[in-house]
Amino acid sequence: MLRDKLPAHLGDAVIRIGVACVAVQVALFVGVYWVAPPLFTAIWSDWLAVSWPNVASLHLWTLLSYGFVHDLTSPMHLLFNLVGLYFLAPDLERRWGSRGFWHFWLVAIGVGGLFTVIAQLFGLNPAPTVGASAGVMGLLAAWSWLFPQRRILLMFIFPIQVRWALPLAVGLDLIFAISGSDTAVAAHLGGVAGAWLVLNGWTRPRLVRTRWIAWKSGRHRQKTRSRMHVIQGGKSDEKAARDDDQMVN
């Protein structure tokens, strides 16, 4: 079986994500270049890639499906994302379990897609966006926050602590954005935002509800204290002092 031929440290979620990305890439490549180019090109751009026109057409699934599709003209696009998944994902899947990892991955991809659509509303990079890089950036963000002292090889050459990798990656994205590159900067930043939401519990409805109730209770107590007033009266100071003296043995 395929599972037996893969490295033992890879978890089930990581394998399924990688296999899905490769299978979709092969199917679309064959369809676009050999079977039915117009049909499969339309599927790639209108039914799988994320863009504001697609979301406006109620193709809402593209907020997630784009993360399993890659540039058909550049094999390196898929390869780099698979390499990031291979090195960054296993430790996190062992930490969270398969279900928890799927939750993290889909949130990172989904928020990346949402950021992409918002950016396109402002006229930034209007082309359809594809790729798992939002999820990979989310993994890098999670690593930098959970394992900040660990070392990774930057560009497979330079060893650095992982806490510096995320600022470097975000800085490069900002440079790409300023230079007008077609890099999916919004998706990358969305992946980081999605990672933050997951790690801080904002994607767990029960935890969000608990926090909301605690916040409302705190606000209520604060308002109650602000309505309380000290009413003058009672014993005079002199009489109170005499009573206090009588209580001393």
C-alpha positions in Angstrom: 0.0 0.0 0.0 1.0 3.6 -0.5 1.1 4.3 3.2 3.8 1.6 3.7 6.0 3.1 1.1 6.1 6.6 2.6 8.3 7.8 5.5 6.9 6.7 8.9 6.9 10.3 10.4 4.2 11.5 7.9 0.7 11.5 9.4 -2.4 10.5 7.6 -3.7 14.1 7.1 -0.3 15.2 5.6 -0.3 12.2 3.2 -3.9 12.8 2.1 -3.3 16.5 1.5 -0.2 15.8 -0.5 -1.8 13.1 -2.5 -4.9 15.3 -3.2 -2.7 18.1 -4.5 -0.7 15.8 -6.8 -3.8 14.0 -8.1 -5.6 17.3 -8.9 -2.5 18.6 -10.6 -2.1 15.6 -12.8 -5.8 15.4 -13.7 -6.0 19.1 -14.6 -2.7 19.0 -16.5 -3.9 16.1 -18.6 -7.3 17.7 -19.2 -5.9 21.2 -20.1 -3.1 20.0 -22.4 -4.6 16.8 -24.0 -8.2 16.0 -23.3 -10.4 19.1 -23.5 -8.4 22.4 -23.1 -11.3 24.8 -23.1 -13.3 22.8 -20.6 -10.5 22.0 -18.2 -9.2 25.6 -18.4 -12.6 26.8 -17.4 -12.8 24.3 -14.5 -9.3 25.5 -13.3 -10.1 29.2 -13.4 -13.8 29.4 -12.7 -14.6 26.4 -10.5 -11.4 25.7 -8.5 -9.3 28.9 -8.3 -10.4 31.6 -5.9 -11.2 35.1 -7.1 -13.7 37.8 -6.4 -15.8 37.0 -9.6 -15.9 33.4 -8.6 -17.1 34.1 -5.0 -19.6 36.7 -6.3 -20.9 33.9 -8.6 -21.5 31.9 -5.4 -18.7 29.5 -6.1 -18.0 29.7 -2.3 -16.2 26.4 -2.3 -13.3 28.0 -4.2 -12.3 29.6 -0.8 -11.0 26.1 0.0 -10.6 24.3 -3.3 -7.9 26.7 -4.6 -5.5 25.3 -1.9 -5.5 22.0 -3.7 -4.8 23.4 -7.2 -1.5 24.8 -8.5 0.0 26.6 -11.5 -0.1 24.2 -14.4 2.8 26.0 -16.2 5.2 25.7 -13.2 5.9 22.4 -11.5 8.0 24.2 -8.9 4.9 25.8 -7.5 3.5 22.5 -6.4 6.9 21.1 -5.5 7.8 24.0 -3.1 4.5 23.7 -1.3 4.9 19.9 -0.9 8.4 20.4 0.5 7.0 22.9 3.0 4.2 20.5 3.9 6.7 17.6 4.3 9.0 19.4 6.7 6.6 21.5 8.7 3.4 19.4 9.0 4.4 16.1 10.7 5.3 17.6 14.1 2.1 19.6 14.2 -0.1 16.7 13.2 1.5 14.6 16.0 0.7 17.5 18.4 -2.9 18.0 17.3 -3.9 14.7 15.8 -5.2 14.1 12.3 -8.5 15.9 12.9 -6.9 18.8 14.6 -4.4 19.2 11.8 -7.2 19.2 9.1 -9.0 21.9 11.1 -5.9 24.0 11.2 -5.1 23.4 7.5 -8.6 24.3 6.2 -8.8 27.4 8.4 -5.5 28.6 7.1 -6.5 28.0 3.5 -10.0 29.5 4.0 -8.7 32.7 5.6 -6.1 32.9 2.9 -8.8 32.7 0.3 -10.9 35.3 2.1 -7.9 37.7 2.3 -7.4 37.1 -1.5 -10.9 38.1 -2.3 -10.8 41.2 -0.1 -7.5 42.2 -1.8 -9.1 41.8 -5.2 -12.0 44.0 -4.1 -9.3 46.8 -3.7 -7.9 46.0 -7.2 -4.9 44.1 -6.0 -3.8 41.0 -8.1 -7.2 40.4 -9.7 -6.1 37.1 -11.4 -7.5 33.8 -10.1 -5.3 32.5 -7.3 -4.3 28.9 -6.7 -1.8 27.1 -4.4 -1.4 25.6 -0.9 1.0 28.4 0.1 -1.5 29.9 2.5 -1.5 26.6 4.4 2.3 26.4 4.3 2.6 29.9 5.6 0.2 29.0 8.4 2.4 26.0 9.3 5.4 28.3 9.4 3.6 30.7 11.6 2.5 27.9 14.0 6.1 26.6 14.1 7.5 30.1 14.9 5.0 30.5 17.8 5.1 26.9 19.2 8.8 26.0 18.6 10.6 29.4 18.4 14.0 28.0 19.4 14.1 25.2 16.8 16.4 25.6 13.8 15.6 25.2 10.2 17.6 25.6 7.0 16.7 28.8 5.2 16.8 28.0 1.4 18.1 24.6 2.5 21.5 26.2 3.3 21.5 28.7 6.2 20.5 27.5 9.7 18.3 30.0 11.6 16.0 29.8 14.5 12.4 29.3 13.3 11.2 32.4 15.1 13.1 34.5 12.5 11.7 32.7 9.5 8.2 34.1 9.7 9.3 37.8 9.8 11.6 37.1 6.9 8.8 35.5 4.9 6.3 38.2 5.6 9.0 40.9 4.8 9.7 39.2 1.5 5.9 39.1 0.8 5.7 42.8 1.4 8.6 43.5 -0.9 6.9 41.3 -3.6 3.6 43.3 -3.1 5.4 46.6 -3.5 7.2 45.5 -6.6 4.0 44.3 -8.3 4.8 40.6 -8.3 2.0 38.1 -8.9 2.9 36.3 -5.7 -0.2 35.5 -3.7 0.7 37.9 -0.8 -2.8 38.2 0.4 -3.2 34.5 0.7 0.1 34.2 2.6 -0.9 36.8 5.1 -4.3 35.2 5.4 -2.6 31.9 6.2 -0.7 33.5 9.0 -4.0 35.1 10.3 -5.7 31.8 10.1 -2.9 30.1 12.1 -3.3 32.9 14.8 -7.0 32.3 15.0 -6.7 28.6 15.5 -3.9 28.7 18.0 -5.8 31.3 20.1 -9.0 29.3 20.0 -11.1 31.7 17.9 -12.2 28.9 15.5 -13.8 26.8 18.3 -17.4 27.8 18.7 -17.7 26.5 22.2 -14.6 28.4 23.4 -15.7 31.5 21.6 -19.1 31.3 23.3 -17.5 30.8 26.7 -15.3 33.9 26.2 -18.3 35.9 25.1 -20.3 34.9 28.2 -17.2 35.8 30.4 -16.9 39.1 28.7 -20.6 39.9 29.1 -20.4 38.9 32.8 -17.4 41.2 33.3 -19.1 44.1 31.6 -22.2 43.5 33.8 -20.1 43.5 37.0 -18.3 46.6 36.0 -21.6 48.4 35.3 -23.1 47.2 38.6 -20.1 48.5 40.5 -20.3 51.9 38.7 -23.9 52.2 39.8 -23.1 51.6 43.5 -22.9 54.8 45.7 -21.7 55.2 49.3 -24.6 56.5 51.5 -23.5 58.7 54.4 -25.1 57.9 57.8 -25.0 55.4 60.5 -23.0 55.8 63.7 -21.1 59.0 64.3 -17.3 58.7 64.2 -17.1 59.4 67.9 -19.6 56.7 68.9 -18.0 54.2 66.4 -14.7 54.8 68.1 -16.2 54.1 71.5 -17.8 50.9 70.3 -14.5 49.8 68.8 -12.7 50.4 72.1 -15.2 48.3 73.9 -14.4 45.4 71.6 -10.8 45.3 72.5 -9.9 42.8 75.3 
